[in-house]
Amino acid sequence: MHYLSMTPLKLMEDNFKAIRGYLALDSQTLLPQQTIPSVDLLIWNCRGAGNKKFKRSMRDLVQIHKPNLVVLMETKVEFKAMGLFFNGMGFTTSTHVDPIGRGGGIWMIWNPNIVNVRVVEASSQQITITIFRQDYPD
C-alpha cells in the first residue's frame, strides 16, 4: 500500500537534504530514483460543474495533464447529470457525494484500467480512499 502526501516545495528541499544526510551523500550526488510508478492526480475546486465552461475546461485539463484520477470539489450539482460526459473521457468508474441543496458535492472519477480505488469512508465533507495501481503488485 502506498500513501499520497503533498508537500510544499520548500519542505521538499528540506526533506531531500535530510535524505542525503541519512544516506551519507554529498550535495552533488543525485538521490536514487523512485521505482514505484506514479498515479497522475488532478484535484480541482471547480465551484460548480455541468455548464459549458466547466466541460470545456475539464476536457482541456484532461487532454493536457492526462490524469488517472480526478477529484472535483464544490460541484454544486448531482453526479448523475455528468456520468456520460466522464465516461466519454475514459473515466468509467466513480464515487461521489452529491451536494446538499446548492452547496458542496465531491466527485472522484478514475480510469479503472490504470488505478483501482477502494472507498474507506464518505461524508458530505470528505471521501477517504485507498488507491492501487493496476500494474503494481500490492
C-alpha positions as CSV (number, residue, x, y, z in Angstrom):
1,M,0.0,0.0,0.0
2,H,1.3,3.5,-0.8
3,Y,0.1,6.8,0.6
4,L,0.0,10.1,-1.2
5,S,1.4,13.1,0.5
6,M,1.6,16.6,-0.8
7,T,4.4,18.8,0.5
8,P,5.2,22.4,-0.2
9,L,8.3,22.8,-2.4
10,K,10.4,24.3,0.5
11,L,9.7,21.4,2.7
12,M,10.6,19.0,-0.1
13,E,14.0,20.7,-0.4
14,D,14.5,20.2,3.4
15,N,13.4,16.6,3.1
16,F,15.9,16.0,0.3
17,K,18.7,17.4,2.5
18,A,17.6,15.1,5.3
19,I,17.6,12.1,3.0
20,R,21.1,12.9,1.7
21,G,22.2,13.0,5.4
22,Y,20.6,9.7,6.2
23,L,22.3,8.1,3.1
24,A,25.6,9.9,3.7
25,L,25.5,11.5,0.3
26,D,27.1,14.9,-0.5
27,S,25.0,17.7,-2.0
28,Q,26.3,16.9,-5.6
29,T,25.2,13.2,-5.6
30,L,21.8,12.5,-7.1
31,L,19.3,10.8,-5.0
32,P,18.3,7.3,-6.1
33,Q,15.2,7.4,-8.4
34,Q,11.9,6.2,-7.1
35,T,10.9,3.0,-8.8
36,I,7.3,3.0,-7.7
37,P,5.1,4.0,-10.7
38,S,3.1,7.2,-10.0
39,V,-0.6,7.9,-10.4
40,D,-1.4,11.2,-12.1
41,L,-3.9,13.0,-10.0
42,L,-5.9,16.1,-10.7
43,I,-7.7,17.9,-7.9
44,W,-10.0,20.9,-8.7
45,N,-12.2,23.0,-6.6
46,C,-14.4,23.7,-9.6
47,R,-17.1,25.7,-7.7
48,G,-19.9,24.4,-10.0
49,A,-19.9,21.7,-12.6
50,G,-22.1,20.8,-15.6
51,N,-22.1,24.0,-17.6
52,K,-20.4,24.5,-20.9
53,K,-17.4,26.4,-19.4
54,F,-16.8,23.5,-16.9
55,K,-17.0,20.9,-19.7
56,R,-14.6,22.8,-21.9
57,S,-12.1,23.4,-19.1
58,M,-12.4,19.8,-17.9
59,R,-11.7,18.4,-21.5
60,D,-8.7,20.7,-21.7
61,L,-7.3,19.7,-18.3
62,V,-7.6,16.0,-19.1
63,Q,-6.1,16.4,-22.6
64,I,-3.1,18.4,-21.2
65,H,-2.4,16.6,-17.9
66,K,-3.8,13.1,-18.7
67,P,-4.7,12.3,-15.1
68,N,-5.7,8.8,-14.0
69,L,-7.8,10.0,-11.1
70,V,-9.7,13.3,-10.8
71,V,-11.2,14.8,-7.7
72,L,-13.7,17.6,-8.2
73,M,-15.0,19.6,-5.2
74,E,-17.9,22.0,-4.7
75,T,-19.6,20.6,-7.8
76,K,-23.0,22.0,-6.7
77,V,-24.9,19.6,-8.9
78,E,-25.7,15.9,-8.7
79,F,-23.2,13.5,-10.3
80,K,-25.9,11.7,-12.4
81,A,-26.1,14.7,-14.6
82,M,-22.5,14.3,-15.7
83,G,-21.8,10.5,-15.7
84,L,-21.9,10.1,-19.5
85,F,-19.7,13.1,-20.1
86,F,-16.9,11.5,-17.9
87,N,-17.4,8.1,-19.5
88,G,-16.6,9.6,-22.9
89,M,-13.2,10.8,-21.5
90,G,-12.3,7.3,-20.2
91,F,-13.3,7.8,-16.6
92,T,-15.7,4.9,-16.3
93,T,-15.6,4.4,-12.5
94,S,-16.5,6.9,-9.8
95,T,-17.6,7.6,-6.3
96,H,-19.3,10.7,-5.2
97,V,-21.1,12.7,-2.5
98,D,-23.9,14.7,-4.0
99,P,-24.3,18.3,-2.8
100,I,-26.7,19.2,-0.1
101,G,-29.0,21.9,-1.5
102,R,-26.9,24.2,-3.7
103,G,-23.6,23.7,-1.9
104,G,-20.9,21.0,-1.7
105,G,-20.5,17.9,-3.7
106,I,-17.4,15.8,-4.2
107,W,-16.8,13.6,-7.2
108,M,-13.9,11.2,-7.7
109,I,-13.6,9.7,-11.2
110,W,-10.9,7.3,-12.4
111,N,-9.7,5.1,-15.2
112,P,-10.1,1.5,-13.9
113,N,-7.5,0.2,-16.4
114,I,-4.8,2.2,-14.5
115,V,-5.9,2.5,-10.9
116,N,-8.2,0.7,-8.5
117,V,-9.8,2.8,-5.8
118,R,-11.4,1.5,-2.7
119,V,-13.6,3.8,-0.7
120,V,-13.0,3.7,3.0
121,E,-15.4,6.3,4.2
122,A,-17.5,9.1,2.7
123,S,-19.4,12.1,4.2
124,S,-20.6,15.4,2.9
125,Q,-17.1,16.9,3.7
126,Q,-14.7,14.1,2.6
127,I,-14.1,10.9,0.8
128,T,-11.4,8.7,2.2
129,I,-9.9,6.2,-0.3
130,T,-7.1,3.7,-0.9
131,I,-5.5,3.8,-4.3
132,F,-3.8,0.9,-6.0
133,R,-2.1,0.9,-9.4
134,Q,-3.3,-2.0,-11.6
135,D,0.2,-2.8,-12.8
136,Y,1.9,-2.6,-9.4
137,P,1.8,-5.6,-7.0
138,D,0.4,-4.8,-3.5
